[in-house]
């Protein structure tokens, strides 16, 4: 029990959240990518199967603006107003770049889903906190929750994806 409590305390120090939130986010994200690949959103690659987020976001083009759900709109608004940053290594020192900005001509769907992936990458790859405890735990928790809201709404918008996501459940 002592080691488990230390692990939970460490996870809480990362995002200011219970470890269940982090585990739920990882489970949702990984199953979502699995469903993307199974639904044909898969990059042709001889070495490994990779989800094709760009093709998926192209299929979603124009749908986000039609959603009236306030929780979803709030999640997208937060991600866009407080976007994650990409970790950089400058002369061997880990640092953070500017907040991730939309690309030229990038749709809302493509930008939002790119932000969700950045949240996952920063957390999963351990880059979020190079050598120190998080200082913005409330923001980090909200980034995770907002990312989950976006992924869940994408499942609502694509019945085939939702069916594959829920297979075997």
PASEBA-1860 file (N, C-alpha, C; in nm, 3 decimals):
! residues 169
1> XXXXXXXX> 0.082/-0.120/0.000/0.000/0.000/0.000/0.086/0.125/0.000 ~ 0.201/0.122/0.067/0.289/0.239/0.075/0.340/0.281/-0.061 ~ 0.387/0.186/-0.143/0.437/0.217/-0.278/0.324/0.269/-0.366 ~ 0.206/0.208/-0.355/0.093/0.251/-0.435/0.055/0.395/-0.401 ~ 0.056/0.430/-0.273/0.024/0.567/-0.233/0.126/0.664/-0.289 ~ 0.254/0.627/-0.288/0.357/0.713/-0.346/0.331/0.735/-0.495 ~ 0.293/0.627/-0.565/0.264/0.639/-0.708/0.146/0.732/-0.732 ~ 0.040/0.716/-0.653/-0.078/0.802/-0.667/-0.042/0.946/-0.635
9> XXXXXXXX> 0.036/0.968/-0.530/0.078/1.103/-0.494/0.160/1.165/-0.606 ~ 0.247/1.086/-0.669/0.327/1.137/-0.780/0.238/1.176/-0.897 ~ 0.144/1.087/-0.933/0.053/1.119/-1.042/-0.028/1.244/-1.011 ~ -0.072/1.259/-0.888/-0.148/1.378/-0.849/-0.062/1.502/-0.862 ~ 0.068/1.491/-0.832/0.157/1.607/-0.844/0.176/1.647/-0.989 ~ 0.157/1.554/-1.080/0.175/1.584/-1.222/0.062/1.671/-1.275 ~ -0.060/1.633/-1.247/-0.172/1.709/-1.305/-0.268/1.765/-1.201 ~ -0.243/1.740/-1.075/-0.335/1.788/-0.973/-0.462/1.708/-0.969
17> XXXXXXXX> -0.460/1.591/-1.027/-0.581/1.511/-1.038/-0.558/1.373/-0.980 ~ -0.667/1.306/-0.955/-0.659/1.167/-0.913/-0.600/1.084/-1.027 ~ -0.534/0.978/-0.991/-0.474/0.893/-1.094/-0.580/0.835/-1.187 ~ -0.703/0.821/-1.141/-0.810/0.768/-1.226/-0.831/0.854/-1.349 ~ -0.820/0.985/-1.335/-0.837/1.074/-1.450/-0.729/1.045/-1.555 ~ -0.607/1.032/-1.511/-0.496/1.005/-1.603/-0.515/0.869/-1.670 ~ -0.548/0.769/-1.592/-0.568/0.636/-1.649/-0.687/0.633/-1.745 ~ -0.794/0.703/-1.711/-0.910/0.710/-1.799/-0.875/0.779/-1.931
25> XXXXXXXX> -0.795/0.885/-1.921/-0.752/0.955/-2.042/-0.668/0.864/-2.131 ~ -0.571/0.795/-2.073/-0.488/0.704/-2.152/-0.571/0.593/-2.215 ~ -0.664/0.537/-2.138/-0.749/0.429/-2.190/-0.836/0.481/-2.305 ~ -0.898/0.596/-2.287/-0.982/0.655/-2.391/-0.900/0.685/-2.515 ~ -0.785/0.748/-2.499/-0.703/0.786/-2.613/-0.654/0.662/-2.689 ~ -0.604/0.562/-2.617/-0.549/0.445/-2.685/-0.659/0.366/-2.756 ~ -0.774/0.353/-2.695/-0.885/0.281/-2.759/-0.936/0.361/-2.879 ~ -0.936/0.494/-2.869/-0.977/0.580/-2.979/-0.885/0.559/-3.099
33> XXXXXXXX> -0.754/0.556/-3.076/-0.660/0.533/-3.186/-0.679/0.393/-3.245 ~ -0.704/0.296/-3.162/-0.733/0.161/-3.210/-0.854/0.164/-3.303 ~ -0.960/0.233/-3.260/-1.081/0.241/-3.341/-1.055/0.315/-3.472 ~ -0.975/0.421/-3.467/-0.941/0.491/-3.591/-0.877/0.396/-3.691 ~ -0.779/0.320/-3.646/-0.709/0.228/-3.736/-0.803/0.122/-3.790 ~ -0.888/0.068/-3.704/-0.982/-0.036/-3.747/-1.086/0.018/-3.845 ~ -1.116/0.147/-3.839/-1.213/0.208/-3.930/-1.149/0.260/-4.059 ~ -1.023/0.227/-4.078/-0.956/0.265/-4.202/-0.878/0.394/-4.197
41> XXXXXXXX> -0.877/0.461/-4.082/-0.796/0.582/-4.066/-0.658/0.539/-4.020 ~ -0.584/0.482/-4.114/-0.454/0.422/-4.082/-0.354/0.461/-4.190 ~ -0.240/0.509/-4.149/-0.135/0.547/-4.243/-0.066/0.420/-4.293 ~ -0.050/0.411/-4.423/0.022/0.298/-4.480/0.169/0.309/-4.442 ~ 0.212/0.214/-4.362/0.347/0.217/-4.308/0.392/0.074/-4.291 ~ 0.508/0.039/-4.344/0.555/-0.099/-4.339/0.607/-0.140/-4.202 ~ 0.642/-0.043/-4.116/0.703/-0.079/-3.988/0.605/-0.087/-3.871 ~ 0.498/-0.009/-3.874/0.398/-0.014/-3.767/0.270/0.052/-3.812
49> XXXXXXXX> 0.160/0.015/-3.749/0.030/0.075/-3.780/0.018/0.207/-3.705 ~ -0.019/0.311/-3.776/-0.030/0.444/-3.716/-0.165/0.505/-3.753 ~ -0.234/0.559/-3.653/-0.362/0.623/-3.677/-0.343/0.746/-3.765 ~ -0.432/0.762/-3.861/-0.427/0.876/-3.952/-0.523/0.984/-3.904 ~ -0.476/1.065/-3.812/-0.556/1.170/-3.753/-0.598/1.275/-3.856 ~ -0.510/1.303/-3.953/-0.542/1.404/-4.053/-0.661/1.361/-4.139 ~ -0.662/1.235/-4.182/-0.776/1.186/-4.261/-0.904/1.190/-4.179 ~ -0.893/1.152/-4.053/-1.011/1.154/-3.967/-1.061/1.298/-3.949
57> XXXXXXXX> -0.971/1.391/-3.923/-1.015/1.530/-3.903/-1.072/1.587/-4.032 ~ -1.020/1.545/-4.148/-1.079/1.589/-4.275/-1.223/1.539/-4.289 ~ -1.248/1.417/-4.245/-1.384/1.361/-4.250/-1.477/1.438/-4.154 ~ -1.422/1.491/-4.048/-1.500/1.565/-3.948/-1.522/1.711/-3.986 ~ -1.457/1.756/-4.093/-1.458/1.897/-4.132/-1.600/1.956/-4.130 ~ -1.612/2.067/-4.058/-1.737/2.141/-4.050/-1.833/2.092/-3.943 ~ -1.807/1.979/-3.881/-1.901/1.923/-3.783/-1.893/1.992/-3.646 ~ -1.773/2.033/-3.605/-1.759/2.092/-3.472/-1.842/2.218/-3.458
65> XXXXXXXX> -1.849/2.299/-3.561/-1.923/2.426/-3.553/-2.074/2.405/-3.540 ~ -2.122/2.286/-3.573/-2.266/2.256/-3.565/-2.308/2.201/-3.429 ~ -2.211/2.172/-3.344/-2.241/2.110/-3.215/-2.289/2.217/-3.117 ~ -2.401/2.191/-3.054/-2.460/2.286/-2.958/-2.425/2.252/-2.813 ~ -2.369/2.138/-2.789/-2.336/2.091/-2.655/-2.239/2.189/-2.587 ~ -2.283/2.248/-2.476/-2.203/2.351/-2.408/-2.073/2.295/-2.350 ~ -2.076/2.173/-2.300/-1.955/2.112/-2.244/-1.850/2.095/-2.353 ~ -1.892/2.051/-2.470/-1.801/2.035/-2.582/-1.746/2.170/-2.627
73> XXXXXXXX> -1.835/2.268/-2.644/-1.791/2.400/-2.687/-1.693/2.461/-2.588 ~ -1.718/2.439/-2.459/-1.627/2.488/-2.356/-1.491/2.418/-2.363 ~ -1.493/2.289/-2.389/-1.369/2.212/-2.400/-1.284/2.262/-2.517 ~ -1.347/2.280/-2.633/-1.275/2.329/-2.751/-1.223/2.470/-2.726 ~ -1.306/2.553/-2.667/-1.266/2.691/-2.638/-1.145/2.695/-2.545 ~ -1.145/2.610/-2.444/-1.032/2.607/-2.351/-0.905/2.560/-2.422 ~ -0.915/2.451/-2.499/-0.797/2.401/-2.569/-0.739/2.507/-2.662 ~ -0.826/2.581/-2.730/-0.778/2.682/-2.825/-0.726/2.807/-2.755
81> XXXXXXXX> -0.782/2.842/-2.641/-0.737/2.963/-2.571/-0.617/2.937/-2.479 ~ -0.600/2.814/-2.436/-0.489/2.774/-2.349/-0.417/2.652/-2.408 ~ -0.372/2.661/-2.533/-0.319/2.542/-2.598/-0.191/2.490/-2.531 ~ -0.171/2.358/-2.541/-0.047/2.303/-2.488/0.072/2.355/-2.569 ~ 0.188/2.337/-2.513/0.312/2.374/-2.581/0.384/2.246/-2.619 ~ 0.474/2.258/-2.713/0.554/2.143/-2.755/0.689/2.152/-2.685 ~ 0.734/2.040/-2.631/0.864/2.038/-2.563/0.977/2.042/-2.666 ~ 1.078/2.120/-2.635/1.195/2.134/-2.721/1.321/2.097/-2.645
89> XXXXXXXX> 1.423/2.057/-2.717/1.556/2.035/-2.659/1.649/2.134/-2.728 ~ 1.688/2.239/-2.657/1.776/2.340/-2.713/1.912/2.330/-2.645 ~ 2.011/2.291/-2.723/2.147/2.273/-2.672/2.149/2.181/-2.551 ~ 2.070/2.074/-2.560/2.067/1.974/-2.455/1.982/2.009/-2.335 ~ 1.912/2.121/-2.340/1.828/2.164/-2.228/1.682/2.152/-2.270 ~ 1.602/2.083/-2.189/1.459/2.070/-2.216/1.389/2.201/-2.182 ~ 1.305/2.246/-2.273/1.231/2.369/-2.253/1.100/2.360/-2.329 ~ 1.019/2.461/-2.317/0.890/2.464/-2.386/0.889/2.573/-2.490
97> XXXXXXXX> 0.834/2.540/-2.606/0.818/2.637/-2.713/0.693/2.720/-2.690 ~ 0.659/2.795/-2.791/0.538/2.876/-2.786/0.415/2.785/-2.785 ~ 0.302/2.835/-2.738/0.179/2.755/-2.746/0.153/2.712/-2.891 ~ 0.101/2.594/-2.908/0.075/2.541/-3.041/-0.033/2.625/-3.108 ~ -0.001/2.679/-3.224/-0.092/2.766/-3.297/-0.152/2.690/-3.414 ~ -0.268/2.739/-3.463/-0.326/2.673/-3.581/-0.237/2.695/-3.702 ~ -0.234/2.595/-3.789/-0.159/2.606/-3.913/-0.238/2.682/-4.017 ~ -0.170/2.731/-4.118/-0.236/2.803/-4.227/-0.340/2.713/-4.293
105> XXXXXXXX> -0.462/2.760/-4.298/-0.569/2.685/-4.362/-0.616/2.563/-4.286 ~ -0.569/2.545/-4.165/-0.606/2.428/-4.085/-0.750/2.443/-4.035 ~ -0.830/2.341/-4.051/-0.968/2.346/-4.005/-0.972/2.343/-3.852 ~ -1.085/2.384/-3.797/-1.103/2.379/-3.651/-1.086/2.237/-3.601 ~ -1.142/2.142/-3.674/-1.135/2.002/-3.633/-0.990/1.952/-3.631 ~ -0.915/1.984/-3.735/-0.776/1.937/-3.743/-0.692/2.000/-3.631 ~ -0.711/2.130/-3.609/-0.636/2.199/-3.504/-0.671/2.144/-3.365 ~ -0.800/2.130/-3.339/-0.842/2.081/-3.207/-0.790/1.940/-3.181
113> XXXXXXXX> -0.800/1.853/-3.281/-0.750/1.716/-3.262/-0.597/1.713/-3.250 ~ -0.529/1.806/-3.314/-0.383/1.815/-3.298/-0.349/1.858/-3.155 ~ -0.429/1.946/-3.097/-0.408/1.987/-2.958/-0.431/1.870/-2.863 ~ -0.534/1.791/-2.889/-0.562/1.673/-2.806/-0.442/1.579/-2.808 ~ -0.384/1.559/-2.925/-0.267/1.471/-2.936/-0.147/1.529/-2.863 ~ -0.133/1.660/-2.864/-0.022/1.723/-2.791/-0.039/1.704/-2.641 ~ -0.162/1.714/-2.592/-0.187/1.689/-2.449/-0.145/1.547/-2.414 ~ -0.186/1.453/-2.497/-0.149/1.313/-2.475/0.002/1.294/-2.480
121> XXXXXXXX> 0.066/1.351/-2.581/0.211/1.335/-2.595/0.287/1.394/-2.478 ~ 0.247/1.513/-2.435/0.316/1.577/-2.322/0.303/1.494/-2.195 ~ 0.188/1.438/-2.173/0.166/1.358/-2.053/0.229/1.220/-2.066 ~ 0.202/1.152/-2.176/0.247/1.014/-2.192/0.399/1.003/-2.202 ~ 0.460/1.092/-2.273/0.605/1.084/-2.293/0.683/1.149/-2.180 ~ 0.614/1.192/-2.077/0.681/1.244/-1.959/0.742/1.381/-1.978 ~ 0.715/1.444/-2.089/0.775/1.573/-2.118/0.711/1.687/-2.043 ~ 0.596/1.663/-1.988/0.523/1.773/-1.925/0.600/1.835/-1.809
129> XXXXXXXX> 0.677/1.756/-1.740/0.743/1.805/-1.619/0.889/1.762/-1.614 ~ 0.976/1.826/-1.692/1.116/1.785/-1.692/1.186/1.821/-1.561 ~ 1.196/1.721/-1.473/1.273/1.739/-1.351/1.209/1.820/-1.241 ~ 1.080/1.849/-1.250/1.015/1.924/-1.143/0.867/1.891/-1.138 ~ 0.807/1.925/-1.027/0.663/1.903/-1.009/0.587/2.012/-1.085 ~ 0.471/1.978/-1.129/0.389/2.072/-1.206/0.356/2.197/-1.127 ~ 0.356/2.308/-1.199/0.318/2.434/-1.137/0.175/2.474/-1.174 ~ 0.125/2.423/-1.283/-0.008/2.459/-1.332/-0.101/2.339/-1.329
137> XXXXXXXX> -0.117/2.279/-1.212/-0.192/2.154/-1.205/-0.338/2.171/-1.246 ~ -0.402/2.281/-1.210/-0.543/2.301/-1.247/-0.557/2.311/-1.399 ~ -0.465/2.382/-1.464/-0.467/2.393/-1.610/-0.445/2.256/-1.674 ~ -0.349/2.181/-1.622/-0.318/2.050/-1.678/-0.439/1.956/-1.667 ~ -0.505/1.959/-1.553/-0.624/1.876/-1.535/-0.732/1.917/-1.634 ~ -0.749/2.046/-1.655/-0.851/2.093/-1.749/-0.815/2.057/-1.893 ~ -0.686/2.059/-1.927/-0.644/2.017/-2.061/-0.682/1.870/-2.085 ~ -0.660/1.787/-1.985/-0.693/1.645/-1.997/-0.844/1.626/-2.010
145> XXXXXXXX> -0.920/1.690/-1.921/-1.066/1.676/-1.926/-1.123/1.729/-2.058 ~ -1.071/1.841/-2.105/-1.118/1.897/-2.232/-1.086/1.804/-2.348 ~ -0.968/1.745/-2.345/-0.930/1.650/-2.450/-1.023/1.529/-2.450 ~ -1.058/1.482/-2.332/-1.150/1.369/-2.322/-1.288/1.406/-2.377 ~ -1.334/1.526/-2.347/-1.464/1.571/-2.398/-1.464/1.573/-2.551 ~ -1.355/1.618/-2.611/-1.345/1.623/-2.756/-1.349/1.483/-2.815 ~ -1.270/1.392/-2.759/-1.268/1.255/-2.811/-1.404/1.188/-2.798 ~ -1.470/1.208/-2.684/-1.601/1.147/-2.664/-1.704/1.202/-2.763
153> XXXXXXXX> -1.697/1.331/-2.792/-1.791/1.389/-2.889/-1.761/1.337/-3.029 ~ -1.635/1.315/-3.062/-1.600/1.257/-3.192/-1.660/1.118/-3.207 ~ -1.666/1.043/-3.098/-1.731/0.912/-3.103/-1.880/0.926/-3.129 ~ -1.942/1.028/-3.071/-2.084/1.053/-3.096/-2.110/1.089/-3.242 ~ -2.015/1.160/-3.302/-2.033/1.208/-3.439/-2.006/1.101/-3.545 ~ -1.943/0.992/-3.506/-1.908/0.888/-3.602/-1.952/0.752/-3.546 ~ -2.074/0.710/-3.579/-2.128/0.584/-3.525/-2.040/0.462/-3.552 ~ -1.979/0.453/-3.670/-1.892/0.340/-3.701/-1.773/0.337/-3.604
161> XXXXXXXX> -1.715/0.452/-3.581/-1.602/0.462/-3.489/-1.646/0.421/-3.348 ~ -1.762/0.471/-3.305/-1.813/0.435/-3.172/-1.835/0.285/-3.161 ~ -1.892/0.223/-3.263/-1.916/0.078/-3.259/-1.787/0.001/-3.243 ~ -1.684/0.038/-3.318/-1.555/-0.030/-3.305/-1.495/-0.002/-3.168 ~ -1.505/0.121/-3.122/-1.454/0.160/-2.990/-1.514/0.073/-2.882 ~ -1.643/0.045/-2.892/-1.715/-0.030/-2.789/-1.715/-0.182/-2.811 ~ -1.654/-0.228/-2.920/-1.648/-0.372/-2.948/-1.598/-0.449/-2.828 ~ -1.670/-0.554/-2.794/-1.625/-0.642/-2.685/-1.652/-0.589/-2.546
169> X> -1.718/-0.476/-2.537/-1.747/-0.417/-2.405/-1.881/-0.466/-2.356
END
